[in-house]
Amino acid sequence: MKAVQKPPMKPAPLPSPAPKPKVTPAAESHTEHALDEALAESFPSSDPVAVTVPKPSNSPL
């Protein structure tokens, strides 16, 4: 019996990246103002402004 070879499979095409949302000057200004306010409220401090909240650990104190 002769083995039948199938042609190699082509990988699926990668999805195109999502379009970037258009940022209006007003929205950008609001974001900058919010970041400036957060920085001002956290000063003086030895720790930098936290952009994300770390996941709590499960270890006992």
C-alpha positions in Angstrom: 0.0 0.0 0.0 1.4 3.4 -1.0 1.4 6.2 1.7 -0.6 9.3 0.6 1.2 12.6 1.4 -1.0 15.6 2.1 0.3 19.0 1.2 1.6 21.0 4.2 -1.0 23.1 6.0 -0.7 26.9 5.8 -0.8 28.7 9.2 -3.8 30.9 9.7 -3.2 34.6 9.1 -2.6 36.7 12.1 -5.4 39.1 13.1 -4.9 42.7 12.3 -4.3 44.9 15.4 -7.2 46.8 16.7 -7.3 50.4 15.6 -6.0 52.9 18.2 -8.8 55.1 19.6 -8.6 58.7 18.6 -7.6 60.8 21.6 -9.0 64.3 21.5 -6.9 67.2 22.9 -9.5 67.6 25.7 -9.2 63.9 26.7 -5.5 64.1 26.7 -5.5 67.3 28.7 -7.9 65.6 31.3 -5.5 62.6 31.6 -2.5 64.8 32.0 -4.3 66.9 34.7 -5.4 63.7 36.5 -1.8 62.4 36.5 -0.5 65.8 37.7 -3.0 65.8 40.5 -2.2 62.3 41.6 1.5 63.2 41.7 0.9 66.4 43.7 -1.3 64.5 46.2 1.4 61.8 46.7 4.3 64.2 47.3 6.5 64.1 49.3 6.9 60.4 49.4 9.7 57.9 49.0 7.5 55.7 46.8 6.7 56.5 43.2 3.1 57.0 42.1 1.4 53.6 41.6 -0.1 53.2 38.2 -1.4 49.7 38.9 -2.4 48.0 42.1 -0.3 44.9 42.9 -2.1 41.5 43.4 -2.4 40.7 47.1 -0.2 37.9 48.3 -1.6 34.8 50.1 1.2 34.6 52.6 0.3 35.4 56.3 1.8 38.5 57.8 
